[in-house]
Amino acid sequence: EDEHGLLNVIVFPDLYSQQRHIVRGEPFIVIEGVLQKRNNTINLVAEHLWPLSEARAEFQIPDNLDHPDIKEIDVVAYQNEDTQTGLDHVRQVAPSSHNYR
């Protein structure tokens, strides 16, 4: 689960038996697999599993990447013709507040 919703992870018995110690013993794991969407349900069919500690070394970002200086990034705001109503379709993200008195 994350801020965008839920995702089911399907681990077939053969992979589970090979990687049971990771599935049951690690607090965080990296999963590689195939995404499937059926009836508005998203599933990830697992093909490979790694403990997060091992995956960091596997997927490490090289130090020599050329990152732009934040001051050089030009921020351009999108403005449509009717800026007053341009975001009417966006739903309120914050939950309703409660008064517990």
URZITA-V671145 format. One record per pair of residues at least 12 apart in sequence whose C-alpha atoms are under 10 Angstrom apart, sorted by sequence separation. I is the first residue (numbers start at 1). J is the second residue. If there is no record, write none. Layout:
BEGIN
i;j
I;J
I;J
END
This chain:
BEGIN
i;j
11;23
32;44
33;45
34;46
31;44
32;45
33;46
34;47
31;45
32;46
33;47
31;46
32;47
33;48
30;46
31;47
32;48
33;49
31;48
32;49
30;48
31;49
32;50
30;49
31;50
11;31
29;49
30;50
31;51
29;50
30;51
31;52
9;31
11;33
28;50
29;51
30;52
10;33
28;51
29;52
30;53
9;33
10;34
26;50
27;51
28;52
29;53
30;54
31;55
9;34
26;51
27;52
28;53
29;54
30;55
9;35
23;49
25;51
26;52
29;55
30;56
8;35
22;49
23;50
26;53
7;35
8;36
22;50
23;51
19;48
20;49
22;51
7;37
16;46
19;49
21;51
22;52
15;46
18;49
19;50
15;47
8;41
9;42
10;43
11;44
12;45
15;48
16;49
7;41
8;42
9;43
10;44
11;45
12;46
15;49
6;41
7;42
8;43
9;44
10;45
11;46
12;47
6;42
7;43
8;44
9;45
10;46
11;47
5;42
6;43
7;44
8;45
9;46
10;47
11;48
11;49
END
